Amino acid sequence: MKVESSEDFIVNNKTWKKIIVTGKNFQDDSLVKIAYFYYVDEKNHKDYIFTYIGHDPDFEKYMFQIEDTIKSFIF
């Protein structure tokens, strides 16, 4: 696994972390990408994690759907 990018993702004044890693699928050696989005709510002792695993060329399209889901997530 290789970290492709790591950046902050701001939603409702809360800083999420977005990390994208690439690696090989152990079943068929194809390249896969994994997007992790996480936020730690220290005040309420809760962790929020969203994960998307996909392949190019559709990875970016579906990853943005996860981002939209997080943006509509109210807590």
N, C-alpha and C positions, 0 to 999 in steps of 0.2 A: 504494500500500500504506500502511496505517495501523496502527500498533501499538495493539492493543486492551488488552493487559495484558502485564506482565513480572513474574515472581515467582520466588522460589526454590522448589525442589521437592526435599525431603530424602528420600533413599533410602539405607538402610544407612550412616548417618552421613556420606554424601557429598552435597554440595550441587550439584544439577543446576539449570539455568536453564530456565524454561518461558516461552516468548514466544508470544503469539497475535497474529497480524496479520490484517487484513481487506483485501480488494481486489476488483477486478472480474476475472472470467474474460475473457480476451481473445477467446475464441471466441464467446461469446454475451452478454457484459456482465452475467452473473449475479454475485451477490455470493458470494465464497468466503472461507473462513477457513482459515488455516494455523497449525498448532501445531508449534513447534520445541521439542524437549527436547534439551539438550546438557550434557555434562560433560567437562571437560578433566582428564585424569589426568597431571599434570605429572611425577610421580615416574616413571611408566612411559612417558611421551611418547606417550600415546594420547588420541584424541578419540572420544567416543561421541555420535552424533547420531541422533535419531528424529524423523521428520517425518510429520504427518498433514494432508492437505488434504481439506476437506469443505464441505458446504453445511448450512445450517439446514434443518430442525429436528434432524437427526440428528448434528450435529457434536459436541455435548457427550457423547452416548452413546458414540460411537466414540473420541473423544479419551481418555475414561477407560479404554478397553481398552488404549491405548498406555501410559497410566500404569501399569496393572496389569502389562503386559509389562516395563516398566522395573523395577518392584518385584521381579519374579521373576528379573531379570537379575543373575547373580552374577559378580562379578569381584574 
